[in-house]
Amino acid sequence: MSNFGGGGGGGERGGKRGKFSRFAAPRKLVEPEEALDYKNVAYLSKFVTPNGKIQSRKRTGFSGQNQRILAEAIKRARIIGLMPFVGRG
């Protein structure tokens, strides 16, 4: 048997395991309360850490599509100068 993990279980010899159990309840998708627009800086700043990093999907609860829209809006606001690239302080 090789050390390069194959299909299933994981175990001692490597292998890739899924992140979520197939028996677990499906994740609840969170919809944005306001529009994910680069001009809405007050709302976008809720999804940026104090160090200036964009929060992950796990943290925001958005779907992949909404997370990409969020990241694009934050990046546009940074380029225009409405939001800082780095944290406060």
Beta strands, then each sheet from edge to edge (+ up, - down):
end
